[in-house]
Amino acid sequence: MYGKQLPIVDVTRPAPAGASAGSATPGKHATFEYLTTRKDELVGWARKFSLFPYPFVTACCAMEFMAVSASNYDTDRFGAALPRFSPRQADLLMVVGTVTQKQAPILLKVYEQMCEPKWVMAFGVCATSGGFYQNYASLPGIDRIIPVDIYVPGCPPRPEMVIDGIMRLQEKIANGRHPIINDRF
Ligand code: SF4
């Protein structure tokens, strides 16, 4: 198991003196389950296992994106198996490949169309820093125009690196604040 455990824990309490069998008072070695009292923790746990990626795919990193999405690497284990092809239905923007200056406004528009909460992964060195494209046409990293939550290096990154990136993002989500939920409840 990785990341944070399910926020349901077992506890064993000793029976208080005088407790009889069958009473409502917990007996010795009785096992109880309770949910965390922190809403942030519970919501973070649920959200980290229900990621809906939107693949913004522009270049050769797409081959590795297809590899990591296939059955061999099974991203379903991380709750991130179903790509959405509308940004309005997605909460994880995966920017896969080189982004040119001309594509930058399109990427920004896609990001703005996503509802909160949302996260961004820079998939490969081109999305992270422009990679070896040191020229006037390429964007030297997508964080020049949108915030990035997780950077996955490599040209292209191996599927294991992408999975590691997803797991680190899950940790970030689980440990983060979820203020919209807190305000409403
Ligand atoms: S990081 Fe490498 S594989 Fe990925 S888009 Fe750039 S040049 Fe292609």
Residues whose N, C-alpha, C, O or C-beta is under 5 A from the ligand:
A	BS01	SF4	A59 C60 C61 G97 T98 G124 V125 C126 G131 G154 C155 P156
